[in-house]
Amino acid sequence: PKVERLYDDIILGRDENGKNYSVQSFYDVMAVGNRAQKRVALGRMTAAFRADFAPAFKIALQDNDPTVRVHAATAITKIENMFYDRLVKLQTLAEH
């Protein structure tokens, strides 16, 4: 199935370009994937974050598996920190 192909691509390194990630595929992984698939997908969504990944993150935060929920919350915190760091850098540049 589609989810298995995505997981295989991620594991085998055939997904090098984050801009080609399919939002629907990540959503599918969060909806029906196993724990390992969800963890890998969360890592990829974090590394190549786009706002349209939000529905997949939302599903991960509501997962029955507490491990997946914690991993999703950690990923979201990392994304928030990356945005904050970028904001601070931009503010510093604007002041000079």
N, CA, C and O atoms as a GROMACS GRO file, in nm:
protein
  384
    1PRO      N    1   0.081  -0.120   0.000
    1PRO     CA    2   0.000   0.000   0.000
    1PRO      C    3   0.086   0.127   0.000
    1PRO      O    4   0.208   0.122   0.013
    2LYS      N    5   0.019   0.240  -0.015
    2LYS     CA    6   0.085   0.370  -0.023
    2LYS      C    7   0.172   0.398   0.101
    2LYS      O    8   0.283   0.449   0.088
    3VAL      N    9   0.121   0.365   0.219
    3VAL     CA   10   0.194   0.390   0.342
    3VAL      C   11   0.323   0.308   0.346
    3VAL      O   12   0.428   0.359   0.385
    4GLU      N   13   0.315   0.184   0.305
    4GLU     CA   14   0.433   0.099   0.303
    4GLU      C   15   0.538   0.152   0.205
    4GLU      O   16   0.658   0.148   0.235
    5ARG      N   17   0.496   0.202   0.090
    5ARG     CA   18   0.590   0.259  -0.008
    5ARG      C   19   0.660   0.382   0.051
    5ARG      O   20   0.781   0.398   0.036
    6LEU      N   21   0.583   0.468   0.117
    6LEU     CA   22   0.641   0.586   0.179
    6LEU      C   23   0.744   0.546   0.284
    6LEU      O   24   0.855   0.600   0.288
    7TYR      N   25   0.707   0.452   0.368
    7TYR     CA   26   0.799   0.408   0.472
    7TYR      C   27   0.927   0.350   0.411
    7TYR      O   28   1.037   0.381   0.455
    8ASP      N   29   0.911   0.266   0.309
    8ASP     CA   30   1.029   0.209   0.241
    8ASP      C   31   1.117   0.319   0.182
    8ASP      O   32   1.239   0.313   0.193
    9ASP      N   33   1.056   0.420   0.121
    9ASP     CA   34   1.133   0.531   0.064
    9ASP      C   35   1.211   0.604   0.172
    9ASP      O   36   1.327   0.640   0.153
   10ILE      N   37   1.146   0.628   0.286
   10ILE     CA   38   1.213   0.697   0.395
   10ILE      C   39   1.331   0.616   0.447
   10ILE      O   40   1.441   0.668   0.462
   11ILE      N   41   1.307   0.489   0.474
   11ILE     CA   42   1.411   0.402   0.528
   11ILE      C   43   1.527   0.383   0.431
   11ILE      O   44   1.643   0.379   0.473
   12LEU      N   45   1.497   0.372   0.304
   12LEU     CA   46   1.601   0.348   0.203
   12LEU      C   47   1.666   0.477   0.153
   12LEU      O   48   1.753   0.473   0.067
   13GLY      N   49   1.622   0.592   0.207
   13GLY     CA   50   1.685   0.718   0.170
   13GLY      C   51   1.644   0.770   0.033
   13GLY      O   52   1.715   0.852  -0.025
   14ARG      N   53   1.531   0.724  -0.018
   14ARG     CA   54   1.488   0.770  -0.150
   14ARG      C   55   1.403   0.896  -0.140
   14ARG      O   56   1.344   0.939  -0.239
   15ASP      N   57   1.397   0.954  -0.023
   15ASP     CA   58   1.313   1.072  -0.001
   15ASP      C   59   1.397   1.195   0.030
   15ASP      O   60   1.356   1.278   0.112
   16GLU      N   61   1.511   1.208  -0.032
   16GLU     CA   62   1.608   1.311   0.000
   16GLU      C   63   1.552   1.453  -0.007
   16GLU      O   64   1.594   1.538   0.072
   17ASN      N   65   1.461   1.481  -0.098
   17ASN     CA   66   1.412   1.617  -0.116
   17ASN      C   67   1.282   1.638  -0.039
   17ASN      O   68   1.177   1.590  -0.080
   18GLY      N   69   1.290   1.709   0.074
   18GLY     CA   70   1.175   1.732   0.158
   18GLY      C   71   1.062   1.805   0.089
   18GLY      O   72   0.946   1.792   0.130
   19LYS      N   73   1.091   1.880  -0.013
   19LYS     CA   74   0.986   1.954  -0.084
   19LYS      C   75   0.893   1.860  -0.159
   19LYS      O   76   0.782   1.900  -0.197
   20ASN      N   77   0.935   1.738  -0.181
   20ASN     CA   78   0.851   1.643  -0.253
   20ASN      C   79   0.765   1.558  -0.160
   20ASN      O   80   0.691   1.472  -0.206
   21TYR      N   81   0.775   1.582  -0.030
   21TYR     CA   82   0.695   1.503   0.063
   21TYR      C   83   0.547   1.528   0.037
   21TYR      O   84   0.505   1.640   0.012
   22SER      N   85   0.472   1.424   0.045
   22SER     CA   86   0.328   1.434   0.024
   22SER      C   87   0.259   1.450   0.159
   22SER      O   88   0.274   1.366   0.248
   23VAL      N   89   0.184   1.556   0.173
   23VAL     CA   90   0.110   1.579   0.296
   23VAL      C   91   0.015   1.463   0.321
   23VAL      O   92   0.004   1.414   0.434
   24GLN      N   93  -0.054   1.418   0.217
   24GLN     CA   94  -0.149   1.309   0.232
   24GLN      C   95  -0.078   1.181   0.279
   24GLN      O   96  -0.133   1.107   0.361
   25SER      N   97   0.041   1.156   0.229
   25SER     CA   98   0.114   1.036   0.271
   25SER      C   99   0.148   1.040   0.419
   25SER      O  100   0.133   0.940   0.488
   26PHE      N  101   0.194   1.155   0.469
   26PHE     CA  102   0.222   1.166   0.612
   26PHE      C  103   0.094   1.150   0.693
   26PHE      O  104   0.095   1.086   0.798
   27TYR      N  105  -0.013   1.205   0.644
   27TYR     CA  106  -0.142   1.190   0.711
   27TYR      C  107  -0.180   1.043   0.718
   27TYR      O  108  -0.225   0.994   0.822
   28ASP      N  109  -0.161   0.972   0.607
   28ASP     CA  110  -0.190   0.829   0.602
   28ASP      C  111  -0.104   0.751   0.702
   28ASP      O  112  -0.153   0.662   0.771
   29VAL      N  113   0.025   0.784   0.708
   29VAL     CA  114   0.114   0.716   0.803
   29VAL      C  115   0.065   0.738   0.946
   29VAL      O  116   0.060   0.645   1.025
   30MET      N  117   0.028   0.861   0.977
   30MET     CA  118  -0.020   0.890   1.113
   30MET      C  119  -0.152   0.819   1.142
   30MET      O  120  -0.178   0.781   1.256
   31ALA      N  121  -0.233   0.800   1.040
   31ALA     CA  122  -0.364   0.736   1.060
   31ALA      C  123  -0.354   0.584   1.072
   31ALA      O  124  -0.426   0.524   1.152
   32VAL      N  125  -0.266   0.520   0.993
   32VAL     CA  126  -0.266   0.374   0.989
   32VAL      C  127  -0.130   0.308   1.005
   32VAL      O  128  -0.120   0.185   1.006
   33GLY      N  129  -0.024   0.387   1.016
   33GLY     CA  130   0.109   0.328   1.026
   33GLY      C  131   0.136   0.268   1.162
   33GLY      O  132   0.061   0.290   1.257
   34ASN      N  133   0.243   0.191   1.172
   34ASN     CA  134   0.282   0.137   1.302
   34ASN      C  135   0.371   0.239   1.374
   34ASN      O  136   0.403   0.344   1.319
   35ARG      N  137   0.409   0.209   1.496
   35ARG     CA  138   0.487   0.302   1.578
   35ARG      C  139   0.616   0.346   1.508
   35ARG      O  140   0.646   0.465   1.504
   36ALA      N  141   0.691   0.252   1.454
   36ALA     CA  142   0.817   0.287   1.389
   36ALA      C  143   0.794   0.378   1.268
   36ALA      O  144   0.868   0.474   1.247
   37GLN      N  145   0.693   0.348   1.190
   37GLN     CA  146   0.662   0.430   1.072
   37GLN      C  147   0.623   0.572   1.114
   37GLN      O  148   0.665   0.670   1.051
   38LYS      N  149   0.546   0.582   1.219
   38LYS     CA  150   0.503   0.714   1.267
   38LYS      C  151   0.622   0.794   1.318
   38LYS      O  152   0.632   0.914   1.293
   39ARG      N  153   0.711   0.729   1.390
   39ARG     CA  154   0.829   0.800   1.443
   39ARG      C  155   0.917   0.851   1.330
   39ARG      O  156   0.964   0.965   1.335
   40VAL      N  157   0.939   0.770   1.228
   40VAL     CA  158   1.020   0.815   1.115
   40VAL      C  159   0.952   0.930   1.042
   40VAL      O  160   1.016   1.029   1.007
   41ALA      N  161   0.822   0.917   1.020
   41ALA     CA  162   0.747   1.023   0.951
   41ALA      C  163   0.752   1.153   1.032
   41ALA      O  164   0.769   1.260   0.974
   42LEU      N  165   0.736   1.145   1.162
   42LEU     CA  166   0.743   1.265   1.246
   42LEU      C  167   0.880   1.331   1.235
   42LEU      O  168   0.890   1.454   1.229
   43GLY      N  169   0.984   1.251   1.231
   43GLY     CA  170   1.118   1.306   1.215
   43GLY      C  171   1.135   1.378   1.082
   43GLY      O  172   1.194   1.486   1.076
   44ARG      N  173   1.082   1.319   0.977
   44ARG     CA  174   1.091   1.382   0.844
   44ARG      C  175   1.004   1.507   0.836
   44ARG      O  176   1.045   1.606   0.776
   45MET      N  177   0.886   1.503   0.896
   45MET     CA  178   0.799   1.620   0.894
   45MET      C  179   0.863   1.735   0.972
   45MET      O  180   0.846   1.852   0.936
   46THR      N  181   0.935   1.703   1.077
   46THR     CA  182   1.002   1.805   1.156
   46THR      C  183   1.118   1.866   1.078
   46THR      O  184   1.135   1.988   1.076
   47ALA      N  185   1.197   1.782   1.016
   47ALA     CA  186   1.315   1.829   0.942
   47ALA      C  187   1.278   1.914   0.821
   47ALA      O  188   1.352   2.006   0.786
   48ALA      N  189   1.166   1.884   0.759
   48ALA     CA  190   1.126   1.957   0.638
   48ALA      C  191   0.990   2.022   0.660
   48ALA      O  192   0.902   2.016   0.574
   49PHE      N  193   0.973   2.085   0.776
   49PHE     CA  194   0.841   2.134   0.816
   49PHE      C  195   0.779   2.228   0.714
   49PHE      O  196   0.844   2.316   0.659
   50ARG      N  197   0.651   2.204   0.692
   50ARG     CA  198   0.563   2.293   0.614
   50ARG      C  199   0.433   2.302   0.692
   50ARG      O  200   0.392   2.207   0.758
   51ALA      N  201   0.368   2.416   0.682
   51ALA     CA  202   0.244   2.436   0.757
   51ALA      C  203   0.137   2.334   0.721
   51ALA      O  204   0.053   2.299   0.805
   52ASP      N  205   0.138   2.285   0.597
   52ASP     CA  206   0.035   2.190   0.558
   52ASP      C  207   0.056   2.051   0.618
   52ASP      O  208  -0.025   1.961   0.594
   53PHE      N  209   0.163   2.032   0.696
   53PHE     CA  210   0.181   1.907   0.771
   53PHE      C  211   0.099   1.908   0.901
   53PHE      O  212   0.090   1.805   0.968
   54ALA      N  213   0.040   2.021   0.935
   54ALA     CA  214  -0.032   2.036   1.062
   54ALA      C  215  -0.137   1.926   1.086
   54ALA      O  216  -0.143   1.874   1.198
   55PRO      N  217  -0.219   1.888   0.987
   55PRO     CA  218  -0.317   1.782   1.014
   55PRO      C  219  -0.253   1.649   1.055
   55PRO      O  220  -0.307   1.577   1.138
   56ALA      N  221  -0.138   1.618   0.996
   56ALA     CA  222  -0.069   1.494   1.033
   56ALA      C  223  -0.014   1.504   1.175
   56ALA      O  224  -0.020   1.406   1.251
   57PHE      N  225   0.039   1.621   1.212
   57PHE     CA  226   0.085   1.640   1.350
   57PHE      C  227  -0.033   1.629   1.447
   57PHE      O  228  -0.020   1.570   1.555
   58LYS      N  229  -0.147   1.685   1.409
   58LYS     CA  230  -0.264   1.681   1.496
   58LYS      C  231  -0.308   1.538   1.522
   58LYS      O  232  -0.341   1.502   1.635
   59ILE      N  233  -0.308   1.456   1.418
   59ILE     CA  234  -0.344   1.314   1.435
   59ILE      C  235  -0.243   1.245   1.526
   59ILE      O  236  -0.281   1.164   1.611
   60ALA      N  237  -0.114   1.277   1.509
   60ALA     CA  238  -0.011   1.214   1.592
   60ALA      C  239  -0.030   1.252   1.739
   60ALA      O  240  -0.008   1.169   1.827
   61LEU      N  241  -0.070   1.376   1.766
   61LEU     CA  242  -0.093   1.420   1.904
   61LEU      C  243  -0.211   1.348   1.968
   61LEU      O  244  -0.223   1.346   2.091
   62GLN      N  245  -0.298   1.290   1.888
   62GLN     CA  246  -0.416   1.221   1.939
   62GLN      C  247  -0.403   1.069   1.928
   62GLN      O  248  -0.500   0.997   1.951
   63ASP      N  249  -0.285   1.020   1.894
   63ASP     CA  250  -0.263   0.877   1.874
   63ASP      C  251  -0.290   0.800   2.003
   63ASP      O  252  -0.272   0.851   2.113
   64ASN      N  253  -0.334   0.676   1.987
   64ASN     CA  254  -0.357   0.588   2.102
   64ASN      C  255  -0.227   0.552   2.174
   64ASN      O  256  -0.227   0.524   2.293
   65ASP      N  257  -0.117   0.553   2.100
   65ASP     CA  258   0.013   0.515   2.156
   65ASP      C  259   0.079   0.638   2.222
   65ASP      O  260   0.108   0.736   2.154
   66PRO      N  261   0.102   0.632   2.352
   66PRO     CA  262   0.162   0.748   2.419
   66PRO      C  263   0.302   0.782   2.366
   66PRO      O  264   0.342   0.898   2.369
   67THR      N  265   0.374   0.683   2.318
   67THR     CA  266   0.506   0.708   2.262
   67THR      C  267   0.496   0.800   2.140
   67THR      O  268   0.576   0.892   2.123
   68VAL      N  269   0.398   0.775   2.056
   68VAL     CA  270   0.377   0.857   1.936
   68VAL      C  271   0.336   0.998   1.977
   68VAL      O  272   0.384   1.096   1.920
   69ARG      N  273   0.247   1.009   2.076
   69ARG     CA  274   0.204   1.141   2.123
   69ARG      C  275   0.322   1.222   2.177
   69ARG      O  276   0.333   1.341   2.148
   70VAL      N  277   0.408   1.158   2.255
   70VAL     CA  278   0.524   1.228   2.309
   70VAL      C  279   0.619   1.269   2.198
   70VAL      O  280   0.671   1.381   2.198
   71HIS      N  281   0.641   1.180   2.103
   71HIS     CA  282   0.730   1.212   1.991
   71HIS      C  283   0.673   1.331   1.911
   71HIS      O  284   0.748   1.419   1.870
   72ALA      N  285   0.542   1.333   1.890
   72ALA     CA  286   0.478   1.443   1.817
   72ALA      C  287   0.491   1.574   1.894
   72ALA      O  288   0.522   1.677   1.836
   73ALA      N  289   0.468   1.570   2.025
   73ALA     CA  290   0.480   1.691   2.106
   73ALA      C  291   0.623   1.743   2.105
   73ALA      O  292   0.646   1.864   2.098
   74THR      N  293   0.718   1.653   2.112
   74THR     CA  294   0.859   1.692   2.107
   74THR      C  295   0.892   1.755   1.972
   74THR      O  296   0.963   1.856   1.966
   75ALA      N  297   0.842   1.696   1.866
   75ALA     CA  298   0.865   1.750   1.731
   75ALA      C  299   0.807   1.890   1.718
   75ALA      O  300   0.871   1.979   1.662
   76ILE      N  301   0.688   1.909   1.769
   76ILE     CA  302   0.624   2.041   1.760
   76ILE      C  303   0.701   2.144   1.842
   76ILE      O  304   0.716   2.258   1.799
   77THR      N  305   0.750   2.105   1.957
   77THR     CA  306   0.831   2.195   2.039
   77THR      C  307   0.958   2.233   1.964
   77THR      O  308   1.000   2.348   1.966
   78LYS      N  309   1.019   2.137   1.898
   78LYS     CA  310   1.140   2.165   1.820
   78LYS      C  311   1.110   2.264   1.708
   78LYS      O  312   1.187   2.357   1.684
   79ILE      N  313   0.999   2.246   1.640
   79ILE     CA  314   0.960   2.336   1.531
   79ILE      C  315   0.935   2.477   1.587
   79ILE      O  316   0.981   2.576   1.529
   80GLU      N  317   0.864   2.485   1.699
   80GLU     CA  318   0.839   2.615   1.761
   80GLU      C  319   0.971   2.683   1.798
   80GLU      O  320   0.986   2.804   1.779
   81ASN      N  321   1.065   2.607   1.852
   81ASN     CA  322   1.195   2.664   1.888
   81ASN      C  323   1.272   2.711   1.765
   81ASN      O  324   1.338   2.815   1.769
   82MET      N  325   1.262   2.637   1.655
   82MET     CA  326   1.329   2.680   1.531
   82MET      C  327   1.270   2.812   1.482
   82MET      O  328   1.344   2.901   1.439
   83PHE      N  329   1.136   2.826   1.489
   83PHE     CA  330   1.072   2.951   1.448
   83PHE      C  331   1.112   3.065   1.541
   83PHE      O  332   1.138   3.176   1.496
   84TYR      N  333   1.117   3.038   1.669
   84TYR     CA  334   1.155   3.141   1.766
   84TYR      C  335   1.300   3.186   1.741
   84TYR      O  336   1.328   3.306   1.738
   85ASP      N  337   1.390   3.091   1.722
   85ASP     CA  338   1.530   3.126   1.695
   85ASP      C  339   1.541   3.212   1.569
   85ASP      O  340   1.619   3.308   1.565
   86ARG      N  341   1.464   3.177   1.468
   86ARG     CA  342   1.465   3.255   1.344
   86ARG      C  343   1.412   3.396   1.368
   86ARG      O  344   1.466   3.493   1.314
   87LEU      N  345   1.307   3.408   1.447
   87LEU     CA  346   1.251   3.539   1.480
   87LEU      C  347   1.353   3.625   1.553
   87LEU      O  348   1.368   3.743   1.522
   88VAL      N  349   1.422   3.568   1.650
   88VAL     CA  350   1.523   3.642   1.725
   88VAL      C  351   1.633   3.690   1.631
   88VAL      O  352   1.677   3.805   1.641
   89LYS      N  353   1.678   3.605   1.541
   89LYS     CA  354   1.782   3.645   1.445
   89LYS      C  355   1.734   3.758   1.356
   89LYS      O  356   1.808   3.853   1.330
   90LEU      N  357   1.610   3.749   1.309
   90LEU     CA  358   1.556   3.855   1.224
   90LEU      C  359   1.541   3.986   1.299
   90LEU      O  360   1.567   4.093   1.244
   91GLN      N  361   1.498   3.979   1.426
   91GLN     CA  362   1.486   4.099   1.507
   91GLN      C  363   1.623   4.163   1.532
   91GLN      O  364   1.637   4.285   1.529
   92THR      N  365   1.723   4.079   1.555
   92THR     CA  366   1.858   4.129   1.576
   92THR      C  367   1.909   4.198   1.450
   92THR      O  368   1.968   4.305   1.457
   93LEU      N  369   1.886   4.136   1.336
   93LEU     CA  370   1.928   4.198   1.209
   93LEU      C  371   1.855   4.328   1.184
   93LEU      O  372   1.914   4.423   1.132
   94ALA      N  373   1.727   4.334   1.218
   94ALA     CA  374   1.648   4.455   1.195
   94ALA      C  375   1.694   4.570   1.284
   94ALA      O  376   1.680   4.687   1.247
   95GLU      N  377   1.749   4.539   1.399
   95GLU     CA  378   1.795   4.643   1.491
   95GLU      C  379   1.928   4.702   1.449
   95GLU      O  380   1.964   4.811   1.494
   96HIS      N  381   2.000   4.635   1.366
   96HIS     CA  382   2.134   4.685   1.328
   96HIS      C  383   2.134   4.740   1.191
   96HIS      O  384   2.238   4.786   1.143
   0.00000   0.00000   0.00000
